[in-house]
Amino acid sequence: MSTNGRATRDLREILQKPGNDACADCGAPDPTWGSCSLGVFICLACSGIHRNFPDISKVKSLSLSHWEDHEVQFMAENGNELMKSKYEAAVPVYYYKPTHKDCQVLREQWIRAKYERKEFSNPGNSFTYEEGMRDGVLMKRGRDNGQFLSRRFVLSEREGTLKYFTKYDAKEPKAVIKVDTINATFQPEKIGNPNGLQITYLKDYSTRNIFIYHDSGKEIVDWFNSIRAVQLHYLKVAFPGATDAELIPKLTRNFLKEGYMEKTGPRQTEGFKKRWFTLDHRRLMYFKDPLDAFAKGEVFLGNRDHGYNASPGLPAGTHCNGTWQHGITIETPDRCFLFTCETESDQQDWLKHFNDVVSAPMSPQEYTMEALFKHRH
């Protein structure tokens, strides 16, 4: 057997060890690459990020590269679980650990923070995310003209706010956002920038979006994790008995799904119009344009036992004058909402998400939100 054939066989065996069957950095199943200098098994996408710092990480394909005996031995002696205990020894609970579904900037900064900056190797390290105050300039999209302009942002744990100012030395902020109403989610495709971050917050009970980015990936991810750190501080005060495991999901969250559908109005005789939809857990919001500051409207999705339901197709006799054919009907206790999707697969995907939401039990906070919603609409 050739030495490389033996190496491949040996590597396959090492992959069977617990923890080596998923990428050490993003958790993607069945990693096909390894870092022979760090001793971890990683996926193709993460191997591309490791290539950016060759002095720290030397990557090889498990099946296509030539492996020296001592490199195979090194992988056998280390592996994902042992290296995680070293490089992830002290990851703060609020720090967002990206998965293979997350965007490039989140994954790249996580990998750099672990191996290049060694941020989490020493318990007792002080983190930039925990300084209680963050002050800097970010590019923000103008609400009316769509241009990105530099704005000063100030995050304060003491005040529990994120403020932004139109001029660097302005006395009064343009907006004061309470951190406990913020959701932050990376949206590179939608914003058209690899470091694009969408911040959603509540203003007078309606949802407001702002879109920001920074040229430095590290800077924007630092802002993101600083927001999460301040939010966790506030949640611990609000829910003193809660565990970290209960509070972490209440920090920022990715939207369940976004995309275009067509919808008709309450009388269901109006034309179907194309709208951008965002499903943020129980709130289905729709916008004229994906980058609008305010939703045109929203639908609250409660629990199935309380009269909420989502089904394929439109009611018989619906005057469907839209261009899309794949209908969805959402029933709420007050009215029906009619939507159409462009393709059957899109329709099935939306329905799966809607049914997951209406099947899930509601929390006390969600009952409060439902009551507010009914009061408002």
C-alpha atoms as one frame of an Amber mdcrd trajectory, in Angstrom:
protein
   0.000   0.000   0.000   1.373   3.460  -0.870   2.239   5.702   2.054  -0.569
   8.056   1.054  -3.075   5.231   0.812  -2.100   4.278   4.358  -2.336   7.899
   5.511  -5.849   8.195   4.034  -6.910   4.998   5.784  -5.403   6.168   9.086
  -7.102   9.581   8.777 -10.429   7.824   8.155  -9.935   5.926  11.382  -9.074
   9.108  13.314 -12.259  10.709  11.922 -14.274   8.042  13.794 -13.171   9.508
  17.134 -15.903  11.496  18.970 -16.063  15.119  17.825 -14.095  14.587  14.597
 -17.239  13.845  12.566 -18.234  17.548  12.452 -16.242  20.646  11.471 -14.354
  21.992  14.511 -15.352  25.569  13.644 -18.906  25.574  12.245 -20.233  22.101
  13.038 -20.885  21.115   9.399 -21.114  17.305   9.152 -18.402  15.100   7.584
 -15.362  17.403   7.373 -13.128  16.682   4.360 -10.149  18.880   5.327  -7.739
  19.049   8.221  -5.372  21.631   9.685  -2.170  19.650  10.213  -0.692  22.476
  12.307  -3.713  22.927  14.634  -4.825  19.292  14.751  -8.491  19.907  13.824
 -10.827  18.506  11.156 -12.741  21.166   9.240 -15.128  21.589   6.311 -14.211
  22.945   2.878 -15.695  26.416   3.604 -13.767  26.829   6.880 -10.564  25.519
   5.254 -10.802  28.512   2.903 -10.795  30.848   5.925  -7.851  28.992   7.530
  -5.870  29.549   4.313  -5.905  33.283   5.082  -3.449  32.784   7.970  -0.960
  30.157   6.707   1.564  30.960   9.454  -0.964  29.613  12.020  -2.951  27.011
  10.096  -1.721  24.707   7.343  -4.684  22.962   5.690  -4.785  19.760   3.655
  -7.500  17.767   1.948  -8.043  14.444   3.743  -8.262  12.552   0.450  -6.331
  14.572  -2.133  -3.275  15.953  -0.294  -0.087  14.137   0.632   0.128  13.619
   4.412   3.411  12.944   6.227   3.383  10.276   8.937   4.127  12.832  11.663
   1.162  14.964  10.515  -1.201  11.984  10.695   0.232  11.209  14.146  -0.391
  14.851  15.209  -4.053  14.626  14.096  -4.429  11.360  16.056  -2.984  12.911
  19.217  -5.123  16.060  19.000  -8.468  16.193  17.156 -11.508  18.410  17.531
 -12.553  17.766  21.145  -9.076  18.264  22.626  -8.448  21.411  20.552 -11.845
  22.873  21.462 -10.987  22.441  25.134  -7.861  24.497  24.407  -9.067  27.170
  21.948 -12.640  27.484  23.278 -11.786  27.183  26.986 -13.349  30.527  27.920
 -15.910  31.541  25.279 -18.324  34.009  26.972 -21.895  32.658  27.099 -23.291
  35.573  25.043 -20.671  35.194  22.246 -22.400  34.003  19.083 -20.827  30.759
  17.850 -21.673  30.581  14.155 -22.893  27.440  12.390 -22.324  26.373   8.779
 -25.537  28.226   7.891 -24.106  31.595   9.000 -22.460  34.155   6.748 -18.754
  34.400   5.958 -17.922  37.362   8.225 -19.295  35.645  11.359 -17.444  32.404
  10.624 -14.202  34.154   9.695 -14.119  36.299  12.851 -14.931  33.291  15.059
 -12.036  31.324  13.515  -9.649  34.304  13.794 -10.735  34.978  17.394 -10.001
  31.338  18.312  -6.700  30.577  16.608  -5.152  33.890  15.558  -6.070  36.155
  18.489  -6.475  33.249  20.967  -9.243  35.241  22.657 -10.786  32.257  24.400
  -7.686  30.246  25.392  -7.116  31.825  28.802  -9.853  31.923  31.427  -9.671
  35.349  33.047  -9.119  37.162  29.741 -10.931  40.485  29.598 -13.105  40.889
  26.500 -13.659  43.995  24.420 -17.374  43.007  24.330 -17.721  43.490  28.073
 -16.414  47.009  28.506 -19.970  48.264  29.052 -19.495  51.047  26.498 -18.797
  51.010  22.786 -18.422  54.169  20.725 -17.579  54.255  17.029 -18.499  55.156
  13.477 -20.546  52.794  11.324 -21.953  53.223   7.832 -25.761  53.542   8.048
 -28.251  53.422   5.199 -30.361  56.583   4.907 -34.041  55.938   5.461 -35.219
  57.979   2.490 -32.385  58.140  -0.014 -30.817  54.692   0.444 -27.256  56.087
   0.629 -24.847  54.796   3.258 -23.386  57.594   5.381 -21.071  57.465   8.397
 -22.852  57.809  11.716 -21.596  57.730  15.276 -23.054  54.866  17.341 -22.821
  54.608  21.141 -23.776  51.454  23.052 -24.126  51.926  26.822 -24.710  49.116
  29.302 -25.358  51.594  32.105 -28.200  53.252  30.161 -29.289  50.092  28.368
 -29.342  51.942  25.053 -27.853  52.079  21.575 -27.844  55.642  20.227 -26.798
  57.063  16.913 -25.872  60.627  15.980 -25.955  62.224  12.531 -22.903  64.385
  13.313 -19.964  63.109  15.323 -20.140  65.998  17.801 -23.953  66.328  17.855
 -25.357  66.928  21.346 -28.640  65.088  20.756 -28.883  61.599  19.271 -31.038
  60.996  16.195 -32.409  57.853  17.859 -32.257  56.190  21.270 -32.867  52.463
  21.007 -33.550  50.372  24.124 -31.295  47.306  23.987 -34.015  44.988  25.280
 -36.037  45.610  22.082 -33.122  45.029  19.678 -32.621  42.144  17.310 -29.433
  42.167  15.247 -28.927  39.813  12.317 -26.310  39.649   9.576 -27.803  40.279
   6.114 -24.951  40.517   3.586 -27.052  39.644   0.515 -29.939  41.933   1.376
 -27.713  44.893   2.304 -25.268  44.263  -0.537 -22.200  44.312   1.740 -20.356
  41.277   3.174 -20.389  42.950   6.630 -24.019  44.109   6.470 -25.923  44.006
   9.772 -29.657  44.633  10.182 -30.775  46.065  13.512 -34.479  45.713  14.232
 -36.073  47.383  17.244 -39.448  48.438  18.573 -40.484  52.049  18.365 -43.961
  52.876  19.709 -44.864  49.181  19.340 -43.953  49.071  15.660 -40.851  47.474
  14.202 -38.150  49.731  12.787 -35.170  48.498  10.715 -31.789  50.117  10.304
 -29.045  48.737   8.069 -25.373  49.219   8.885 -21.931  47.917   7.978 -18.259
  48.516   8.730 -15.377  47.906   6.311 -13.680  45.830   9.020 -15.236  42.405
   9.614 -13.748  42.333  13.117 -15.312  45.697  13.989 -18.870  44.750  12.928
 -18.724  41.341  14.657 -17.375  43.060  17.807 -20.395  45.406  17.749 -22.715
  42.417  17.309 -21.260  40.526  20.291 -21.134  43.705  22.418 -24.879  44.178
  21.823 -25.432  40.559  22.919 -23.308  41.105  26.059 -25.346  44.178  27.079
 -28.618  42.368  26.338 -27.606  39.431  28.541 -26.779  41.851  31.371 -30.285
  43.345  31.080 -32.007  39.962  30.909 -30.191  38.796  34.053 -31.569  41.836
  35.879 -35.092  41.315  34.455 -35.164  37.534  35.079 -32.948  36.996  38.140
 -33.897  33.334  38.524 -33.269  32.346  34.891 -30.309  30.241  33.744 -27.940
  31.246  30.936 -29.399  28.427  28.828 -32.857  30.022  29.155 -31.607  33.552
  28.419 -29.222  32.975  25.488 -32.035  32.253  22.948 -33.592  35.617  23.926
 -30.531  37.507  22.655 -30.299  38.184  18.931 -31.919  35.665  16.579 -31.835
  34.917  12.878 -35.108  35.333  11.015 -36.838  32.018  10.317 -37.360  32.924
   6.664 -37.380  35.901   4.314 -38.448  36.305   0.713 -41.030  37.570  -1.743
 -44.695  36.540  -1.796 -47.725  38.277  -3.258 -50.592  39.294  -1.000 -54.071
  40.738  -1.336 -55.860  43.141   1.003 -58.500  42.487   3.695 -61.439  42.587
   1.275 -59.613  40.071  -0.921 -60.829  41.818  -4.049 -57.757  44.052  -4.403
 -54.974  42.975  -6.744 -52.212  40.715  -5.437 -49.083  42.806  -4.872 -45.511
  41.556  -4.530 -44.098  42.212  -1.051 -40.957  41.268   0.881 -41.827  39.084
   3.893 -39.817  38.519   7.074 -40.821  35.802   9.531 -39.376  36.715  12.926
 -40.695  33.907  15.113 -44.398  34.779  15.640 -44.366  37.986  13.612 -44.790
  37.873   9.876 -43.945  41.360   8.582 -44.255  42.599   5.028 -42.421  45.422
   3.294 -42.667  47.103  -0.074 -38.884  46.853  -0.376 -36.468  44.557   1.567
 -34.589  47.625   2.880 -37.601  49.631   4.096 -37.350  51.186   7.556 -40.919
  50.263   8.538 -43.153  47.290   7.728 -46.326  48.016   5.763 -48.088  45.568
   8.040 -47.666  42.450  10.105 -49.504  39.283  11.023 -49.202  37.737  14.498
 -49.037  33.920  14.415 -50.415  32.491  17.649 -50.972  28.876  18.620 -53.108
  26.474  16.585 -55.392  25.794  19.610 -56.388  29.482  19.578 -57.625  29.600
  16.005 -54.388  30.108  14.022 -53.772  27.918  11.006 -51.778  27.838   7.743
 -52.820  25.751   4.748 -51.924  25.455   1.049 -54.190  26.980  -1.593 -56.656
  29.886  -1.567 -60.372  29.792  -0.655 -62.670  28.764  -3.520 -63.785  31.744
  -5.582 -60.758  33.931  -4.732 -60.279  36.360  -7.592 -56.590  35.650  -8.205
 -55.227  38.338 -10.482 -51.599  37.975  -9.399 -48.884  36.401 -11.460 -48.011
  33.659  -8.950 -50.047  30.489  -8.602 -49.004  28.707  -5.377 -51.378  29.949
  -2.687 -51.210  29.972   1.118 -54.077  30.825   3.468 -53.308  31.907   7.029
 -56.284  31.949   9.383 -56.208  34.040  12.564 -59.132  34.516  15.004 -59.911
  37.858  13.323 -59.408  37.296   9.590 -57.797  35.293   6.799 -54.635  36.385
   4.990 -54.060  35.229   1.415 -50.606  34.916  -0.152 -49.161  33.417  -3.311
 -45.656  32.087  -3.937 -43.701  31.900  -7.164 -42.801  28.208  -6.917 -44.228
  25.142  -5.220 -40.983  24.567  -3.279 -41.159  28.114  -1.887 -44.801  27.567
  -0.915 -43.875  24.304   0.884 -40.983  25.982   2.698 -43.120  28.902   3.943
 -45.849  26.466   5.044 -43.353  24.325   6.967 -42.187  27.425   8.895 -45.740
  28.698   9.519 -46.840  25.277  10.802 -43.779  24.982  13.067 -44.662  28.367
  14.603 -48.390  27.719  15.150 -47.587  24.279  16.626 -45.163  25.704  19.202
 -46.502  26.515  22.690 -46.705  30.229  23.523 -44.680  31.886  26.282 -46.191
  34.440  28.717 -44.354  37.226  26.807 -45.956  36.059  23.551 -49.449  36.214
  25.083 -48.658  39.813  26.052 -47.473  40.508  22.505 -50.670  38.967  21.081
 -52.833  41.178  23.322 -50.867  44.302  22.283 -51.194  43.263  18.694 -54.977
  42.933  18.886 -55.207  46.231  20.703 -53.154  47.935  18.002 -54.822  46.463
  14.957
